Amino acid sequence: MMTVKNNILLHNNHNRIGVFDNTVRGGIQVAGNDSPAIRLRNNTVGHNMALRNNDVKIAFVAKNNTIGGQGQCFGNDIAPTGSGNTAGGGLTGQCTNLD
């Protein structure tokens, strides 16, 4: 668990990605990854959480995240799954059913 004053940016990774139990004053952006698994759980995000154009082989899970801005999910193969996510600006695209 940690507090991040700015943003978390995860781009072009080829390993498993896990972001758990953080307070992020900025946003989280996960984009352009070719990963076996991506998991985001129990984070508090001040701005947007954007999950875009990721190629995930096994599991893509977003669960119990509290987002101040929008939860944006577009162009992911496979689409994220999960529940318990809230976003002040709404959940859009592939994130629509993650509440």
Phi and psi restraints in degrees (range 20) as a CNS / XPLOR table:
assign (resid 1 and name C) (resid 2 and name N)
       (resid 2 and name CA) (resid 2 and name C) 1.0 -152.0 20.0 2
assign (resid 2 and name N) (resid 2 and name CA)
       (resid 2 and name C) (resid 3 and name N) 1.0 164.4 20.0 2
assign (resid 2 and name C) (resid 3 and name N)
       (resid 3 and name CA) (resid 3 and name C) 1.0 -108.5 20.0 2
assign (resid 3 and name N) (resid 3 and name CA)
       (resid 3 and name C) (resid 4 and name N) 1.0 127.8 20.0 2
assign (resid 3 and name C) (resid 4 and name N)
       (resid 4 and name CA) (resid 4 and name C) 1.0 -111.5 20.0 2
assign (resid 4 and name N) (resid 4 and name CA)
       (resid 4 and name C) (resid 5 and name N) 1.0 123.5 20.0 2
assign (resid 4 and name C) (resid 5 and name N)
       (resid 5 and name CA) (resid 5 and name C) 1.0 -74.2 20.0 2
assign (resid 5 and name N) (resid 5 and name CA)
       (resid 5 and name C) (resid 6 and name N) 1.0 -27.2 20.0 2
assign (resid 5 and name C) (resid 6 and name N)
       (resid 6 and name CA) (resid 6 and name C) 1.0 -113.6 20.0 2
assign (resid 6 and name N) (resid 6 and name CA)
       (resid 6 and name C) (resid 7 and name N) 1.0 -120.1 20.0 2
assign (resid 6 and name C) (resid 7 and name N)
       (resid 7 and name CA) (resid 7 and name C) 1.0 -116.9 20.0 2
assign (resid 7 and name N) (resid 7 and name CA)
       (resid 7 and name C) (resid 8 and name N) 1.0 159.0 20.0 2
assign (resid 7 and name C) (resid 8 and name N)
       (resid 8 and name CA) (resid 8 and name C) 1.0 -109.6 20.0 2
assign (resid 8 and name N) (resid 8 and name CA)
       (resid 8 and name C) (resid 9 and name N) 1.0 120.8 20.0 2
assign (resid 8 and name C) (resid 9 and name N)
       (resid 9 and name CA) (resid 9 and name C) 1.0 -119.3 20.0 2
assign (resid 9 and name N) (resid 9 and name CA)
       (resid 9 and name C) (resid 10 and name N) 1.0 120.3 20.0 2
assign (resid 9 and name C) (resid 10 and name N)
       (resid 10 and name CA) (resid 10 and name C) 1.0 -123.1 20.0 2
assign (resid 10 and name N) (resid 10 and name CA)
       (resid 10 and name C) (resid 11 and name N) 1.0 103.3 20.0 2
assign (resid 10 and name C) (resid 11 and name N)
       (resid 11 and name CA) (resid 11 and name C) 1.0 -127.0 20.0 2
assign (resid 11 and name N) (resid 11 and name CA)
       (resid 11 and name C) (resid 12 and name N) 1.0 140.1 20.0 2
assign (resid 11 and name C) (resid 12 and name N)
       (resid 12 and name CA) (resid 12 and name C) 1.0 58.2 20.0 2
assign (resid 12 and name N) (resid 12 and name CA)
       (resid 12 and name C) (resid 13 and name N) 1.0 39.6 20.0 2
assign (resid 12 and name C) (resid 13 and name N)
       (resid 13 and name CA) (resid 13 and name C) 1.0 -92.9 20.0 2
assign (resid 13 and name N) (resid 13 and name CA)
       (resid 13 and name C) (resid 14 and name N) 1.0 155.3 20.0 2
assign (resid 13 and name C) (resid 14 and name N)
       (resid 14 and name CA) (resid 14 and name C) 1.0 -123.2 20.0 2
assign (resid 14 and name N) (resid 14 and name CA)
       (resid 14 and name C) (resid 15 and name N) 1.0 7.5 20.0 2
assign (resid 14 and name C) (resid 15 and name N)
       (resid 15 and name CA) (resid 15 and name C) 1.0 -113.1 20.0 2
assign (resid 15 and name N) (resid 15 and name CA)
       (resid 15 and name C) (resid 16 and name N) 1.0 175.8 20.0 2
assign (resid 15 and name C) (resid 16 and name N)
       (resid 16 and name CA) (resid 16 and name C) 1.0 -62.9 20.0 2
assign (resid 16 and name N) (resid 16 and name CA)
       (resid 16 and name C) (resid 17 and name N) 1.0 144.9 20.0 2
assign (resid 16 and name C) (resid 17 and name N)
       (resid 17 and name CA) (resid 17 and name C) 1.0 -122.1 20.0 2
assign (resid 17 and name N) (resid 17 and name CA)
       (resid 17 and name C) (resid 18 and name N) 1.0 130.3 20.0 2
assign (resid 17 and name C) (resid 18 and name N)
       (resid 18 and name CA) (resid 18 and name C) 1.0 -136.6 20.0 2
assign (resid 18 and name N) (resid 18 and name CA)
       (resid 18 and name C) (resid 19 and name N) 1.0 126.7 20.0 2
assign (resid 18 and name C) (resid 19 and name N)
       (resid 19 and name CA) (resid 19 and name C) 1.0 -127.0 20.0 2
assign (resid 19 and name N) (resid 19 and name CA)
       (resid 19 and name C) (resid 20 and name N) 1.0 108.5 20.0 2
assign (resid 19 and name C) (resid 20 and name N)
       (resid 20 and name CA) (resid 20 and name C) 1.0 -129.3 20.0 2
assign (resid 20 and name N) (resid 20 and name CA)
       (resid 20 and name C) (resid 21 and name N) 1.0 135.7 20.0 2
assign (resid 20 and name C) (resid 21 and name N)
       (resid 21 and name CA) (resid 21 and name C) 1.0 60.5 20.0 2
assign (resid 21 and name N) (resid 21 and name CA)
       (resid 21 and name C) (resid 22 and name N) 1.0 40.9 20.0 2
assign (resid 21 and name C) (resid 22 and name N)
       (resid 22 and name CA) (resid 22 and name C) 1.0 -111.5 20.0 2
assign (resid 22 and name N) (resid 22 and name CA)
       (resid 22 and name C) (resid 23 and name N) 1.0 156.1 20.0 2
assign (resid 22 and name C) (resid 23 and name N)
       (resid 23 and name CA) (resid 23 and name C) 1.0 -108.4 20.0 2
assign (resid 23 and name N) (resid 23 and name CA)
       (resid 23 and name C) (resid 24 and name N) 1.0 117.1 20.0 2
assign (resid 23 and name C) (resid 24 and name N)
       (resid 24 and name CA) (resid 24 and name C) 1.0 -116.1 20.0 2
assign (resid 24 and name N) (resid 24 and name CA)
       (resid 24 and name C) (resid 25 and name N) 1.0 113.4 20.0 2
assign (resid 24 and name C) (resid 25 and name N)
       (resid 25 and name CA) (resid 25 and name C) 1.0 -71.9 20.0 2
assign (resid 25 and name N) (resid 25 and name CA)
       (resid 25 and name C) (resid 26 and name N) 1.0 -28.1 20.0 2
assign (resid 25 and name C) (resid 26 and name N)
       (resid 26 and name CA) (resid 26 and name C) 1.0 -91.7 20.0 2
assign (resid 26 and name N) (resid 26 and name CA)
       (resid 26 and name C) (resid 27 and name N) 1.0 -127.9 20.0 2
assign (resid 26 and name C) (resid 27 and name N)
       (resid 27 and name CA) (resid 27 and name C) 1.0 -125.4 20.0 2
assign (resid 27 and name N) (resid 27 and name CA)
       (resid 27 and name C) (resid 28 and name N) 1.0 173.8 20.0 2
assign (resid 27 and name C) (resid 28 and name N)
       (resid 28 and name CA) (resid 28 and name C) 1.0 -118.6 20.0 2
assign (resid 28 and name N) (resid 28 and name CA)
       (resid 28 and name C) (resid 29 and name N) 1.0 129.1 20.0 2
assign (resid 28 and name C) (resid 29 and name N)
       (resid 29 and name CA) (resid 29 and name C) 1.0 -126.7 20.0 2
assign (resid 29 and name N) (resid 29 and name CA)
       (resid 29 and name C) (resid 30 and name N) 1.0 122.0 20.0 2
assign (resid 29 and name C) (resid 30 and name N)
       (resid 30 and name CA) (resid 30 and name C) 1.0 -121.6 20.0 2
assign (resid 30 and name N) (resid 30 and name CA)
       (resid 30 and name C) (resid 31 and name N) 1.0 108.6 20.0 2
assign (resid 30 and name C) (resid 31 and name N)
       (resid 31 and name CA) (resid 31 and name C) 1.0 -146.3 20.0 2
assign (resid 31 and name N) (resid 31 and name CA)
       (resid 31 and name C) (resid 32 and name N) 1.0 140.8 20.0 2
assign (resid 31 and name C) (resid 32 and name N)
       (resid 32 and name CA) (resid 32 and name C) 1.0 68.5 20.0 2
assign (resid 32 and name N) (resid 32 and name CA)
       (resid 32 and name C) (resid 33 and name N) 1.0 26.9 20.0 2
assign (resid 32 and name C) (resid 33 and name N)
       (resid 33 and name CA) (resid 33 and name C) 1.0 -92.9 20.0 2
assign (resid 33 and name N) (resid 33 and name CA)
       (resid 33 and name C) (resid 34 and name N) 1.0 146.8 20.0 2
assign (resid 33 and name C) (resid 34 and name N)
       (resid 34 and name CA) (resid 34 and name C) 1.0 -117.7 20.0 2
assign (resid 34 and name N) (resid 34 and name CA)
       (resid 34 and name C) (resid 35 and name N) 1.0 91.5 20.0 2
assign (resid 34 and name C) (resid 35 and name N)
       (resid 35 and name CA) (resid 35 and name C) 1.0 -130.2 20.0 2
assign (resid 35 and name N) (resid 35 and name CA)
       (resid 35 and name C) (resid 36 and name N) 1.0 147.0 20.0 2
assign (resid 35 and name C) (resid 36 and name N)
       (resid 36 and name CA) (resid 36 and name C) 1.0 -63.8 20.0 2
assign (resid 36 and name N) (resid 36 and name CA)
       (resid 36 and name C) (resid 37 and name N) 1.0 -38.3 20.0 2
assign (resid 36 and name C) (resid 37 and name N)
       (resid 37 and name CA) (resid 37 and name C) 1.0 -154.3 20.0 2
assign (resid 37 and name N) (resid 37 and name CA)
       (resid 37 and name C) (resid 38 and name N) 1.0 143.0 20.0 2
assign (resid 37 and name C) (resid 38 and name N)
       (resid 38 and name CA) (resid 38 and name C) 1.0 -130.2 20.0 2
assign (resid 38 and name N) (resid 38 and name CA)
       (resid 38 and name C) (resid 39 and name N) 1.0 127.5 20.0 2
assign (resid 38 and name C) (resid 39 and name N)
       (resid 39 and name CA) (resid 39 and name C) 1.0 -134.3 20.0 2
assign (resid 39 and name N) (resid 39 and name CA)
       (resid 39 and name C) (resid 40 and name N) 1.0 128.8 20.0 2
assign (resid 39 and name C) (resid 40 and name N)
       (resid 40 and name CA) (resid 40 and name C) 1.0 -126.2 20.0 2
assign (resid 40 and name N) (resid 40 and name CA)
       (resid 40 and name C) (resid 41 and name N) 1.0 119.3 20.0 2
assign (resid 40 and name C) (resid 41 and name N)
       (resid 41 and name CA) (resid 41 and name C) 1.0 -143.7 20.0 2
assign (resid 41 and name N) (resid 41 and name CA)
       (resid 41 and name C) (resid 42 and name N) 1.0 135.6 20.0 2
assign (resid 41 and name C) (resid 42 and name N)
       (resid 42 and name CA) (resid 42 and name C) 1.0 59.9 20.0 2
assign (resid 42 and name N) (resid 42 and name CA)
       (resid 42 and name C) (resid 43 and name N) 1.0 38.5 20.0 2
assign (resid 42 and name C) (resid 43 and name N)
       (resid 43 and name CA) (resid 43 and name C) 1.0 -100.6 20.0 2
assign (resid 43 and name N) (resid 43 and name CA)
       (resid 43 and name C) (resid 44 and name N) 1.0 148.0 20.0 2
assign (resid 43 and name C) (resid 44 and name N)
       (resid 44 and name CA) (resid 44 and name C) 1.0 -110.4 20.0 2
assign (resid 44 and name N) (resid 44 and name CA)
       (resid 44 and name C) (resid 45 and name N) 1.0 118.6 20.0 2
assign (resid 44 and name C) (resid 45 and name N)
       (resid 45 and name CA) (resid 45 and name C) 1.0 -117.5 20.0 2
assign (resid 45 and name N) (resid 45 and name CA)
       (resid 45 and name C) (resid 46 and name N) 1.0 126.5 20.0 2
assign (resid 45 and name C) (resid 46 and name N)
       (resid 46 and name CA) (resid 46 and name C) 1.0 -71.8 20.0 2
assign (resid 46 and name N) (resid 46 and name CA)
       (resid 46 and name C) (resid 47 and name N) 1.0 -36.9 20.0 2
assign (resid 46 and name C) (resid 47 and name N)
       (resid 47 and name CA) (resid 47 and name C) 1.0 -114.2 20.0 2
assign (resid 47 and name N) (resid 47 and name CA)
       (resid 47 and name C) (resid 48 and name N) 1.0 -132.2 20.0 2
assign (resid 47 and name C) (resid 48 and name N)
       (resid 48 and name CA) (resid 48 and name C) 1.0 -88.1 20.0 2
assign (resid 48 and name N) (resid 48 and name CA)
       (resid 48 and name C) (resid 49 and name N) 1.0 154.4 20.0 2
assign (resid 48 and name C) (resid 49 and name N)
       (resid 49 and name CA) (resid 49 and name C) 1.0 -117.5 20.0 2
assign (resid 49 and name N) (resid 49 and name CA)
       (resid 49 and name C) (resid 50 and name N) 1.0 113.6 20.0 2
assign (resid 49 and name C) (resid 50 and name N)
       (resid 50 and name CA) (resid 50 and name C) 1.0 -114.6 20.0 2
assign (resid 50 and name N) (resid 50 and name CA)
       (resid 50 and name C) (resid 51 and name N) 1.0 121.7 20.0 2
assign (resid 50 and name C) (resid 51 and name N)
       (resid 51 and name CA) (resid 51 and name C) 1.0 -118.0 20.0 2
assign (resid 51 and name N) (resid 51 and name CA)
       (resid 51 and name C) (resid 52 and name N) 1.0 103.3 20.0 2
assign (resid 51 and name C) (resid 52 and name N)
       (resid 52 and name CA) (resid 52 and name C) 1.0 -135.2 20.0 2
assign (resid 52 and name N) (resid 52 and name CA)
       (resid 52 and name C) (resid 53 and name N) 1.0 137.3 20.0 2
assign (resid 52 and name C) (resid 53 and name N)
       (resid 53 and name CA) (resid 53 and name C) 1.0 53.7 20.0 2
assign (resid 53 and name N) (resid 53 and name CA)
       (resid 53 and name C) (resid 54 and name N) 1.0 44.8 20.0 2
assign (resid 53 and name C) (resid 54 and name N)
       (resid 54 and name CA) (resid 54 and name C) 1.0 -101.4 20.0 2
assign (resid 54 and name N) (resid 54 and name CA)
       (resid 54 and name C) (resid 55 and name N) 1.0 141.5 20.0 2
assign (resid 54 and name C) (resid 55 and name N)
       (resid 55 and name CA) (resid 55 and name C) 1.0 -108.6 20.0 2
assign (resid 55 and name N) (resid 55 and name CA)
       (resid 55 and name C) (resid 56 and name N) 1.0 105.6 20.0 2
assign (resid 55 and name C) (resid 56 and name N)
       (resid 56 and name CA) (resid 56 and name C) 1.0 -113.7 20.0 2
assign (resid 56 and name N) (resid 56 and name CA)
       (resid 56 and name C) (resid 57 and name N) 1.0 131.5 20.0 2
assign (resid 56 and name C) (resid 57 and name N)
       (resid 57 and name CA) (resid 57 and name C) 1.0 -86.8 20.0 2
assign (resid 57 and name N) (resid 57 and name CA)
       (resid 57 and name C) (resid 58 and name N) 1.0 -40.9 20.0 2
assign (resid 57 and name C) (resid 58 and name N)
       (resid 58 and name CA) (resid 58 and name C) 1.0 -113.3 20.0 2
assign (resid 58 and name N) (resid 58 and name CA)
       (resid 58 and name C) (resid 59 and name N) 1.0 -58.4 20.0 2
assign (resid 58 and name C) (resid 59 and name N)
       (resid 59 and name CA) (resid 59 and name C) 1.0 -147.3 20.0 2
assign (resid 59 and name N) (resid 59 and name CA)
       (resid 59 and name C) (resid 60 and name N) 1.0 136.0 20.0 2
assign (resid 59 and name C) (resid 60 and name N)
       (resid 60 and name CA) (resid 60 and name C) 1.0 -130.9 20.0 2
assign (resid 60 and name N) (resid 60 and name CA)
       (resid 60 and name C) (resid 61 and name N) 1.0 104.1 20.0 2
assign (resid 60 and name C) (resid 61 and name N)
       (resid 61 and name CA) (resid 61 and name C) 1.0 -125.0 20.0 2
assign (resid 61 and name N) (resid 61 and name CA)
       (resid 61 and name C) (resid 62 and name N) 1.0 129.8 20.0 2
assign (resid 61 and name C) (resid 62 and name N)
       (resid 62 and name CA) (resid 62 and name C) 1.0 -124.3 20.0 2
assign (resid 62 and name N) (resid 62 and name CA)
       (resid 62 and name C) (resid 63 and name N) 1.0 115.7 20.0 2
assign (resid 62 and name C) (resid 63 and name N)
       (resid 63 and name CA) (resid 63 and name C) 1.0 -139.0 20.0 2
assign (resid 63 and name N) (resid 63 and name CA)
       (resid 63 and name C) (resid 64 and name N) 1.0 132.6 20.0 2
assign (resid 63 and name C) (resid 64 and name N)
       (resid 64 and name CA) (resid 64 and name C) 1.0 57.3 20.0 2
assign (resid 64 and name N) (resid 64 and name CA)
       (resid 64 and name C) (resid 65 and name N) 1.0 41.6 20.0 2
assign (resid 64 and name C) (resid 65 and name N)
       (resid 65 and name CA) (resid 65 and name C) 1.0 -98.4 20.0 2
assign (resid 65 and name N) (resid 65 and name CA)
       (resid 65 and name C) (resid 66 and name N) 1.0 139.8 20.0 2
assign (resid 65 and name C) (resid 66 and name N)
       (resid 66 and name CA) (resid 66 and name C) 1.0 -109.7 20.0 2
assign (resid 66 and name N) (resid 66 and name CA)
       (resid 66 and name C) (resid 67 and name N) 1.0 116.4 20.0 2
assign (resid 66 and name C) (resid 67 and name N)
       (resid 67 and name CA) (resid 67 and name C) 1.0 -116.8 20.0 2
assign (resid 67 and name N) (resid 67 and name CA)
       (resid 67 and name C) (resid 68 and name N) 1.0 126.8 20.0 2
assign (resid 67 and name C) (resid 68 and name N)
       (resid 68 and name CA) (resid 68 and name C) 1.0 -72.9 20.0 2
assign (resid 68 and name N) (resid 68 and name CA)
       (resid 68 and name C) (resid 69 and name N) 1.0 -36.5 20.0 2
assign (resid 68 and name C) (resid 69 and name N)
       (resid 69 and name CA) (resid 69 and name C) 1.0 -97.4 20.0 2
assign (resid 69 and name N) (resid 69 and name CA)
       (resid 69 and name C) (resid 70 and name N) 1.0 -131.2 20.0 2
assign (resid 69 and name C) (resid 70 and name N)
       (resid 70 and name CA) (resid 70 and name C) 1.0 -98.7 20.0 2
assign (resid 70 and name N) (resid 70 and name CA)
       (resid 70 and name C) (resid 71 and name N) 1.0 151.1 20.0 2
assign (resid 70 and name C) (resid 71 and name N)
       (resid 71 and name CA) (resid 71 and name C) 1.0 -100.4 20.0 2
assign (resid 71 and name N) (resid 71 and name CA)
       (resid 71 and name C) (resid 72 and name N) 1.0 111.5 20.0 2
assign (resid 71 and name C) (resid 72 and name N)
       (resid 72 and name CA) (resid 72 and name C) 1.0 -116.2 20.0 2
assign (resid 72 and name N) (resid 72 and name CA)
       (resid 72 and name C) (resid 73 and name N) 1.0 122.8 20.0 2
assign (resid 72 and name C) (resid 73 and name N)
       (resid 73 and name CA) (resid 73 and name C) 1.0 -132.2 20.0 2
assign (resid 73 and name N) (resid 73 and name CA)
       (resid 73 and name C) (resid 74 and name N) 1.0 117.4 20.0 2
assign (resid 73 and name C) (resid 74 and name N)
       (resid 74 and name CA) (resid 74 and name C) 1.0 -145.2 20.0 2
assign (resid 74 and name N) (resid 74 and name CA)
       (resid 74 and name C) (resid 75 and name N) 1.0 141.8 20.0 2
assign (resid 74 and name C) (resid 75 and name N)
       (resid 75 and name CA) (resid 75 and name C) 1.0 69.8 20.0 2
assign (resid 75 and name N) (resid 75 and name CA)
       (resid 75 and name C) (resid 76 and name N) 1.0 21.1 20.0 2
assign (resid 75 and name C) (resid 76 and name N)
       (resid 76 and name CA) (resid 76 and name C) 1.0 -90.5 20.0 2
assign (resid 76 and name N) (resid 76 and name CA)
       (resid 76 and name C) (resid 77 and name N) 1.0 141.8 20.0 2
assign (resid 76 and name C) (resid 77 and name N)
       (resid 77 and name CA) (resid 77 and name C) 1.0 -128.1 20.0 2
assign (resid 77 and name N) (resid 77 and name CA)
       (resid 77 and name C) (resid 78 and name N) 1.0 94.6 20.0 2
assign (resid 77 and name C) (resid 78 and name N)
       (resid 78 and name CA) (resid 78 and name C) 1.0 -93.3 20.0 2
assign (resid 78 and name N) (resid 78 and name CA)
       (resid 78 and name C) (resid 79 and name N) 1.0 158.9 20.0 2
assign (resid 78 and name C) (resid 79 and name N)
       (resid 79 and name CA) (resid 79 and name C) 1.0 -70.9 20.0 2
assign (resid 79 and name N) (resid 79 and name CA)
       (resid 79 and name C) (resid 80 and name N) 1.0 146.3 20.0 2
assign (resid 79 and name C) (resid 80 and name N)
       (resid 80 and name CA) (resid 80 and name C) 1.0 -63.5 20.0 2
assign (resid 80 and name N) (resid 80 and name CA)
       (resid 80 and name C) (resid 81 and name N) 1.0 148.2 20.0 2
assign (resid 80 and name C) (resid 81 and name N)
       (resid 81 and name CA) (resid 81 and name C) 1.0 -120.1 20.0 2
assign (resid 81 and name N) (resid 81 and name CA)
       (resid 81 and name C) (resid 82 and name N) 1.0 168.0 20.0 2
assign (resid 81 and name C) (resid 82 and name N)
       (resid 82 and name CA) (resid 82 and name C) 1.0 141.6 20.0 2
assign (resid 82 and name N) (resid 82 and name CA)
       (resid 82 and name C) (resid 83 and name N) 1.0 -174.2 20.0 2
assign (resid 82 and name C) (resid 83 and name N)
       (resid 83 and name CA) (resid 83 and name C) 1.0 -157.3 20.0 2
assign (resid 83 and name N) (resid 83 and name CA)
       (resid 83 and name C) (resid 84 and name N) 1.0 171.3 20.0 2
assign (resid 83 and name C) (resid 84 and name N)
       (resid 84 and name CA) (resid 84 and name C) 1.0 77.0 20.0 2
assign (resid 84 and name N) (resid 84 and name CA)
       (resid 84 and name C) (resid 85 and name N) 1.0 12.7 20.0 2
assign (resid 84 and name C) (resid 85 and name N)
       (resid 85 and name CA) (resid 85 and name C) 1.0 -90.1 20.0 2
assign (resid 85 and name N) (resid 85 and name CA)
       (resid 85 and name C) (resid 86 and name N) 1.0 138.6 20.0 2
assign (resid 85 and name C) (resid 86 and name N)
       (resid 86 and name CA) (resid 86 and name C) 1.0 -127.9 20.0 2
assign (resid 86 and name N) (resid 86 and name CA)
       (resid 86 and name C) (resid 87 and name N) 1.0 146.9 20.0 2
assign (resid 86 and name C) (resid 87 and name N)
       (resid 87 and name CA) (resid 87 and name C) 1.0 -142.9 20.0 2
assign (resid 87 and name N) (resid 87 and name CA)
       (resid 87 and name C) (resid 88 and name N) 1.0 124.6 20.0 2
assign (resid 87 and name C) (resid 88 and name N)
       (resid 88 and name CA) (resid 88 and name C) 1.0 -58.2 20.0 2
assign (resid 88 and name N) (resid 88 and name CA)
       (resid 88 and name C) (resid 89 and name N) 1.0 -33.8 20.0 2
assign (resid 88 and name C) (resid 89 and name N)
       (resid 89 and name CA) (resid 89 and name C) 1.0 -95.9 20.0 2
assign (resid 89 and name N) (resid 89 and name CA)
       (resid 89 and name C) (resid 90 and name N) 1.0 5.3 20.0 2
assign (resid 89 and name C) (resid 90 and name N)
       (resid 90 and name CA) (resid 90 and name C) 1.0 94.0 20.0 2
assign (resid 90 and name N) (resid 90 and name CA)
       (resid 90 and name C) (resid 91 and name N) 1.0 160.8 20.0 2
assign (resid 90 and name C) (resid 91 and name N)
       (resid 91 and name CA) (resid 91 and name C) 1.0 -102.8 20.0 2
assign (resid 91 and name N) (resid 91 and name CA)
       (resid 91 and name C) (resid 92 and name N) 1.0 125.8 20.0 2
assign (resid 91 and name C) (resid 92 and name N)
       (resid 92 and name CA) (resid 92 and name C) 1.0 -123.1 20.0 2
assign (resid 92 and name N) (resid 92 and name CA)
       (resid 92 and name C) (resid 93 and name N) 1.0 162.0 20.0 2
assign (resid 92 and name C) (resid 93 and name N)
       (resid 93 and name CA) (resid 93 and name C) 1.0 61.1 20.0 2
assign (resid 93 and name N) (resid 93 and name CA)
       (resid 93 and name C) (resid 94 and name N) 1.0 -133.4 20.0 2
assign (resid 93 and name C) (resid 94 and name N)
       (resid 94 and name CA) (resid 94 and name C) 1.0 -68.8 20.0 2
assign (resid 94 and name N) (resid 94 and name CA)
       (resid 94 and name C) (resid 95 and name N) 1.0 -8.9 20.0 2
assign (resid 94 and name C) (resid 95 and name N)
       (resid 95 and name CA) (resid 95 and name C) 1.0 -84.3 20.0 2
assign (resid 95 and name N) (resid 95 and name CA)
       (resid 95 and name C) (resid 96 and name N) 1.0 -9.7 20.0 2
assign (resid 95 and name C) (resid 96 and name N)
       (resid 96 and name CA) (resid 96 and name C) 1.0 -51.1 20.0 2
assign (resid 96 and name N) (resid 96 and name CA)
       (resid 96 and name C) (resid 97 and name N) 1.0 -39.5 20.0 2
assign (resid 96 and name C) (resid 97 and name N)
       (resid 97 and name CA) (resid 97 and name C) 1.0 -97.7 20.0 2
assign (resid 97 and name N) (resid 97 and name CA)
       (resid 97 and name C) (resid 98 and name N) 1.0 19.4 20.0 2
assign (resid 97 and name C) (resid 98 and name N)
       (resid 98 and name CA) (resid 98 and name C) 1.0 -94.8 20.0 2
assign (resid 98 and name N) (resid 98 and name CA)
       (resid 98 and name C) (resid 99 and name N) 1.0 11.2 20.0 2
